[in-house]
Amino acid sequence: MTALISAVAGLASGIFIRSLFVFGWPVPVFLGILAAMFTIAYRHAPRLSYLFSALFISFAALGMLRTIGADAPLPADFSRDVGNRVSYEGVVMRDADVRDATERIAVRVRSGASSVGMLVVTARDESVRVGDTVRIRGTLDIPESFMDDNGRTFRYDRYLQSAGIRYVLNYASLSVVTPAPWYSLPSALSRANRSFVRGVQAALPEPHASLASGIVIGGKSGLGRELQDEFVRSGLIQIVVLSGYNVMVVAEWVMLVLARFALPRRATAVVGALALLLFLGLAGGGSTAVRASIMALIALYARATGKTYAAGRALAVAVVIMLLLNPLYLVFDPGFGLSVAATAGLIWFADPLASFLSRFISARFWRDALATTLAAQMAVLPLLLYDTGVLSFAALPANLLVLPVVPLAMGMSALAGLTGMASSLLLPTLAPVLGLPAYAATSYVLSVAHFASNFDLSALIIPPIPFAYVMLAYAFMAAVCIYGPRGMLKISPLWQRST
């Protein structure tokens, strides 16, 4: 485990430093030479400190090189058109982000030898699908950082860059030139996604329909600004977007269903992996969902090969894979950092907290619920305060009341969407009746969010804090994990042979 931690810490450190300071390849080359010197020293005097130092520095250099490669300059073929009305032809990359009056569609555009992602801000038009070739017209702009309501600077340009977007096309119009081919899997998943949303809307009124869609396949656009603020202040916003928790619930459902069939282990793993990837594609998951999916796939592999799953190592492997694929996630995608921190808290803090709470709480269900909620909240708090400044005093009780209900709400909402899709073809008036269980579950979640966000001092806004405080907080947590009385950070392989 120590070697893997050295690699992950080195990779993250290299990416972090290169994300904040601009420099070229000489720095990582120097680090590579330094790592080689530590390796030579280890061969002459085999001390673990030399080995781990070489590993840390090597991965730090790798992280820097990967970030340099990902941090490409803006293409000149497009930059000269910034500020002008332009017209391009491109392919829709993913489903639109629907707002109250507009929608934002990611389009891959090619001009000359350059290909770039653009965010097209246009009027709502549900006729556009993933994979469609479209003609877009609008004013080309470069996204910029902005100051949020709490006095924090949000690097919107870099956030979009982490999603493959380099330009914004404002005041745009969009028309379909060529529909996506019938065999396009992304287009088919997009159509299924929209059909499910329409099924939910047929079965449930707003805002229950938007909440149900968000719980199952992610998305908070239909909730409205006021309701979104309630979920933020109550600390429940993570259940509305497609987070790692949603994917974990789906993965557990898949494993539970497959366990009832007498299938060989390898066949079970393949079917489970395909089902999980299908759900991820259907929901168009972001970085948090991808991270959770990688961990779930590792768990399926461990089950297929008869090995014991080690969540800590699986998290480290998932982080390495994702940062190598896209190093911009680390600094410029807040959801990725919060997801990793919450998962780490669940892995290393939940069991010790449950053991401590057993002295005061005899009921195992509430003891485990409180321990997992505390573990996740403690782990994300430093990063959450740095990113948003929202200190929610209601988050702990609100999550305790809601999280045990989320799997049920997901199941009922999925059933409402499917029955809504079927009843719209057969008997439209039947959809609201079949959606009553989902209505009850979402009503409960909405009530908790509303109540928790509206009592006095439900949340406190703190001024911006230096990132050094965040690092000190996580250094303290890591020290507790490593040197704590229970030795929470076990040195164990990614998986072991089952006995």
HELIX and SHEET records of a PDB file:
HELIX    1   1 THR A    2  LEU A   20  1                                  19    
HELIX    2   2 PRO A   26  HIS A   44  1                                  19    
HELIX    3   3 LEU A   48  ALA A   70  1                                  23    
HELIX    4   4 ALA A   76  SER A   79  1                                   4    
HELIX    5   5 TYR A  156  SER A  162  1                                   7    
HELIX    6   6 LEU A  185  ALA A  203  1                                  19    
HELIX    7   7 HIS A  208  ILE A  217  1                                  10    
HELIX    8   8 SER A  221  LEU A  223  5                                   3    
HELIX    9   9 ARG A  225  ARG A  233  1                                   9    
HELIX   10  10 ILE A  237  ILE A  239  5                                   3    
HELIX   11  11 GLY A  244  LEU A  258  1                                  15    
HELIX   12  12 ARG A  265  ALA A  283  1                                  19    
HELIX   13  13 SER A  287  ALA A  304  1                                  18    
HELIX   14  14 ALA A  311  LEU A  325  1                                  15    
HELIX   15  15 TYR A  329  PHE A  332  1                                   4    
HELIX   16  16 PRO A  334  TRP A  348  1                                  15    
HELIX   17  17 ALA A  350  LEU A  357  1                                   8    
HELIX   18  18 ARG A  364  ASP A  387  1                                  24    
HELIX   19  19 ALA A  395  VAL A  402  1                                   8    
HELIX   20  20 LEU A  403  VAL A  405  5                                   3    
HELIX   21  21 VAL A  406  LEU A  426  1                                  21    
HELIX   22  22 LEU A  430  LEU A  434  1                                   5    
HELIX   23  23 LEU A  436  ASN A  454  1                                  19    
HELIX   24  24 PHE A  467  TYR A  483  1                                  17    
SHEET    1   A 6 ASP A  97  VAL A  98  0                                        
SHEET    2   A 6 THR A 102  SER A 111 -1                                        
SHEET    3   A 6 ARG A  85  VAL A  92 -1                                        
SHEET    4   A 6 THR A 133  ASP A 141 -1                                        
SHEET    5   A 6 TYR A 167  THR A 178 -1                                        
SHEET    6   A 6 SER A 114  ALA A 123  1                                        
SHEET    1   B 2 PHE A 146  MET A 147  0                                        
SHEET    2   B 2 THR A 153  PHE A 154 -1                                        
SHEET    1   C 2 LYS A 307  TYR A 309  0                                        
SHEET    2   C 2 TRP A 495  ARG A 497 -1                                        
SHEET    1   D 2 VAL A 390  SER A 392  0                                        
SHEET    2   D 2 ALA A 459  ILE A 461 -1                                        
END                                                                             
